[in-house]
Amino acid sequence: MNATTRGSLLAALACVLVGGSFTANSLLGDYPYAGGQFLRYALACLLLVPLAGPGAAARLRALTPRQWARLALLAAVGMVGFNLAILAAERTAEPAVPGVFVGCAPVVVAVLVPLLDGRRPRRAVLYGASLVAVGAFTVQGWGRTDGAGLGWSVCALAGEVGFAVLAVPVLRPLGPRLLSATVCGVAALESAAAALLLDGTGWLRRPDATEAAALLWQAAIVTVIGFVCWYMGMQRIGAERATLFSGLIPVAAACTAPLVGTGSYGLAQAVGSALVGAGVALGSGALKRASRQRPLPVHEGARPLARERE
């Protein structure tokens, strides 16, 4: 298995896990949201620290103030801000609305990352990203909203884009595991600060059995495994192609929602899933590689070229 295939599988797994977390969110409706994010990221940080590898402390000390500021912005925009924007959008908009905007993230990243690198966007990646966005829209549909719902949905899109783009310069010096542990620690502190502002002294309480299971799933599976797989995948195939797989997030959410009775999977979801798969295959170059590796057909009655020359 080459690095591209391995990176694609890692990015796909990460996005499937994140899609499943949307279903877990539906079980936390009565829990203080920012306080829940604090528990999620704090526990994930504790689980990730032993996995950070040798020399982790030295690599953190070597970071510049500008890199630390980028990490703080990554946690604030791509993690805490993204989650709070989704919550705020769903107060006046149906969940499909922010979901559709987040589904446009591959298109934005396909344009933004090359421009920041001083190069032109790759045409295949851009076409694939557009197909992924259409597929995500088909899976989720559109719902009722107002101006505030649209505004917060745009903020959620910015958070999803920031989660990929802001990580690019700090992924190389830290590596996927230490980067995941560091941003989770920073996000836990930022979530606690946001919780105190939003919920006051009631920002944290003991979760019941269902809430505890959902928070544990988000921390141990979605965050620890999902974040590490995401950044390992991005390290191998780049932010542009890795973000294509974010189209799998609404697909995974649509597939898992029926398990807890919060949604259904029908024809529209099946068609949208197929469009997402086609967009990922086109943008990642899988279709081109497959056509190159396919052997040429040998027609009946045709003789090998070597024999014709004999």
C-alpha positions in Angstrom: 0.0 0.0 0.0 1.6 3.3 -1.1 1.6 6.5 0.9 -1.3 8.1 -1.1 -3.6 5.1 -0.6 -2.7 5.0 3.1 -3.3 8.7 3.5 -6.6 8.5 1.7 -7.8 5.7 3.9 -6.7 7.6 7.1 -8.5 10.8 6.0 -11.6 8.8 5.1 -11.7 7.0 8.5 -11.3 10.3 10.3 -14.2 11.9 8.5 -16.5 8.9 9.0 -15.8 9.1 12.8 -16.6 12.8 12.8 -19.8 12.1 10.9 -20.7 9.6 13.6 -20.1 12.2 16.3 -23.0 14.3 14.9 -25.2 11.4 16.0 -23.5 11.4 19.4 -24.2 15.2 19.7 -28.0 14.4 19.5 -27.6 12.6 22.8 -26.1 15.6 24.5 -29.0 18.1 24.0 -29.5 18.7 27.7 -25.8 18.9 28.7 -24.0 22.3 28.9 -22.5 22.5 25.4 -19.2 24.3 26.1 -18.7 22.3 29.3 -19.2 19.1 27.3 -16.5 20.3 24.8 -14.2 21.0 27.8 -14.6 17.4 29.0 -14.2 16.0 25.5 -11.0 17.8 24.7 -9.5 17.6 28.2 -9.9 13.8 28.2 -8.6 13.5 24.7 -5.5 15.5 25.6 -4.8 13.2 28.6 -5.1 10.1 26.3 -2.9 11.6 23.6 0.0 12.9 25.7 1.5 9.3 26.2 1.3 8.8 22.5 3.1 12.0 21.6 6.4 10.2 21.2 10.0 11.0 22.4 11.2 14.5 22.4 7.7 16.0 22.6 8.6 18.6 25.2 11.6 19.7 23.2 9.5 20.1 20.1 7.0 22.2 22.0 9.7 24.5 23.5 11.1 25.0 19.9 7.8 26.5 18.7 7.9 30.2 18.0 5.3 32.6 19.5 3.8 32.9 16.0 3.4 29.1 15.9 1.7 29.1 19.3 -0.6 31.8 18.2 -1.5 29.7 15.1 -2.2 26.7 17.4 -4.5 28.9 19.6 -6.3 30.1 16.5 -6.6 26.6 15.2 -8.2 25.4 18.4 -10.5 28.5 18.6 -11.6 28.5 15.0 -11.5 24.9 13.9 -12.6 23.2 17.1 -14.3 25.4 19.8 -15.6 28.0 17.3 -16.8 25.4 14.8 -18.8 23.5 17.4 -20.3 26.6 18.9 -21.2 28.0 15.5 -23.0 24.7 14.7 -25.0 25.1 17.9 -25.8 28.7 17.3 -26.9 28.0 13.7 -29.3 25.3 14.8 -31.1 27.7 17.1 -32.8 29.3 14.1 -32.0 27.0 11.2 -32.6 23.3 10.5 -29.5 21.2 11.0 -29.2 20.6 7.2 -28.4 24.3 6.6 -25.0 24.4 8.4 -24.4 20.9 7.1 -24.7 22.2 3.5 -22.2 25.0 4.2 -19.7 22.7 5.9 -20.0 20.5 2.8 -18.6 23.3 0.7 -15.3 23.2 2.7 -13.5 21.1 0.0 -14.1 23.7 -2.6 -12.8 26.5 -0.4 -9.7 24.5 0.6 -9.1 23.5 -3.0 -8.8 27.1 -3.9 -7.3 28.7 -0.8 -4.4 26.3 -0.1 -2.8 26.6 -3.6 -3.2 30.4 -3.5 -1.4 30.6 -0.2 1.4 28.5 -1.7 1.6 30.8 -4.8 0.3 28.2 -7.3 -2.9 27.6 -9.3 -5.6 25.3 -8.0 -5.5 21.8 -9.5 -8.4 21.4 -11.9 -9.1 17.8 -11.0 -9.2 18.6 -7.3 -11.5 21.6 -7.8 -13.9 19.5 -10.0 -13.9 16.7 -7.4 -14.5 19.2 -4.6 -17.4 20.7 -6.4 -18.9 17.2 -6.9 -18.4 16.4 -3.2 -20.2 19.6 -2.2 -23.2 18.7 -4.5 -23.2 15.3 -3.0 -23.2 16.7 0.6 -26.1 19.0 -0.4 -28.0 16.0 -1.8 -27.5 13.9 1.3 -28.7 16.7 3.7 -31.1 18.7 1.6 -32.0 22.2 2.6 -34.0 23.5 5.5 -35.7 26.5 7.0 -33.4 29.3 8.2 -33.1 33.0 8.7 -30.3 35.6 8.5 -28.7 34.5 11.8 -28.8 30.9 10.8 -27.1 31.6 7.5 -24.4 33.8 9.3 -23.6 31.1 11.9 -23.5 28.5 9.1 -20.9 30.6 7.3 -18.9 30.7 10.6 -19.1 26.9 10.7 -17.7 26.7 7.2 -14.9 29.0 8.2 -14.2 26.7 11.2 -14.1 23.6 9.0 -11.7 25.3 6.6 -9.5 26.6 9.4 -9.2 23.2 10.9 -7.3 22.1 7.8 -5.6 25.2 6.6 -4.3 26.5 9.9 -2.7 23.2 10.7 -0.5 23.0 7.6 2.5 25.0 8.9 2.6 23.3 12.3 2.0 19.8 11.2 5.6 19.2 10.1 7.4 20.3 13.3 5.0 18.6 15.7 3.7 15.6 13.8 0.1 14.3 13.9 0.1 12.9 17.4 1.7 15.8 19.2 -0.3 18.3 17.2 -3.5 16.6 18.1 -2.5 16.5 21.8 -1.5 20.1 21.8 -4.6 21.5 20.1 -6.8 19.4 22.4 -5.2 20.9 25.4 -5.5 24.4 24.1 -9.2 23.7 23.0 -10.0 22.5 26.5 -8.8 25.7 28.1 -10.7 27.8 25.5 -13.8 25.7 26.0 -13.7 26.3 29.8 -13.4 30.0 29.2 -16.3 30.0 26.7 -18.4 27.9 29.1 -17.9 30.4 32.0 -19.0 33.2 29.8 -22.0 31.4 28.3 -23.2 29.3 31.3 -21.7 30.9 34.4 -21.4 28.6 37.4 -23.6 25.9 35.8 -21.1 25.2 33.0 -20.2 21.8 34.2 -22.2 19.0 35.9 -21.9 15.2 36.3 -23.2 13.6 33.1 -25.7 10.7 33.2 -25.0 7.3 31.8 -26.1 8.2 28.2 -24.2 11.5 28.2 -21.1 9.9 29.7 -21.1 7.3 26.9 -21.5 10.0 24.2 -18.7 12.2 25.7 -16.4 9.2 26.0 -17.1 8.2 22.4 -16.3 11.8 21.2 -13.1 12.0 23.3 -11.6 8.6 22.8 -12.8 7.6 19.3 -13.7 10.8 17.4 -11.0 13.1 18.8 -8.1 10.8 19.7 -8.4 8.4 16.8 -10.1 10.8 14.4 -7.7 13.7 14.8 -4.6 11.6 14.6 -5.9 9.8 11.5 -6.9 13.1 9.9 -3.5 14.7 10.4 -1.6 11.6 9.4 -3.7 11.5 6.2 -3.2 15.2 5.6 0.6 14.7 6.1 0.6 12.1 3.3 -1.8 13.6 0.7 -2.0 17.3 1.5 -4.8 19.5 2.8 -6.5 19.8 -0.6 -7.1 16.2 -1.2 -7.6 15.3 2.5 -10.4 17.8 2.8 -12.3 16.1 -0.1 -13.0 13.3 2.4 -15.0 15.7 4.6 -17.8 15.0 2.2 -18.1 11.7 4.0 -19.1 13.5 7.2 -22.8 14.0 6.2 -22.8 10.6 4.6 -21.7 9.0 7.9 -24.1 11.1 9.8 -27.0 10.0 7.6 -26.0 6.4 7.9 -25.7 6.4 11.7 -28.7 8.6 12.5 -31.2 5.8 12.1 -29.4 3.8 14.7 -30.6 6.2 17.4 -33.8 7.2 15.8 -32.9 10.7 14.8 -33.0 10.3 11.0 -33.6 8.0 8.0 -31.5 6.9 5.0 -33.4 7.0 1.7 -32.9 7.5 -2.0 -31.6 11.1 -1.7 -29.0 10.0 0.8 -27.9 7.1 -1.5 -27.6 9.4 -4.5 -25.7 12.0 -2.5 -23.4 9.3 -1.1 -22.6 8.2 -4.7 -21.8 11.7 -5.7 -19.5 12.2 -2.8 -17.7 9.0 -3.6 -17.3 10.0 -7.3 -16.0 13.5 -6.2 -13.5 12.0 -3.9 -12.3 9.5 -6.6 -12.0 12.3 -9.2 -10.3 14.8 -6.9 -7.9 12.4 -5.3 -6.7 11.0 -8.7 -8.0 7.5 -8.0 -9.8 7.3 -11.3 -6.7 8.4 -13.2 -4.5 5.9 -11.4 -7.0 3.1 -12.1 -7.1 3.8 -15.8 -3.3 3.8 -16.0 -3.1 0.4 -14.2 -5.9 -1.3 -16.2 -4.3 -3.7 -18.7 -5.0 -3.2 -22.3 -7.6 -5.7 -23.7 -6.3 -8.4 -26.1 -8.8 -8.9 -28.9 -9.7 -12.4 -30.1 -7.6 -13.3 -33.1 -5.1 -10.6 -32.5 -1.5 -11.7 -32.5 1.2 -10.3 -30.2 3.2 -7.5 -31.8 6.4 -9.4 -31.4 5.0 -12.3 -33.5 3.9 -9.9 -36.3 7.4 -8.6 -36.6 8.9 -12.1 -36.9 
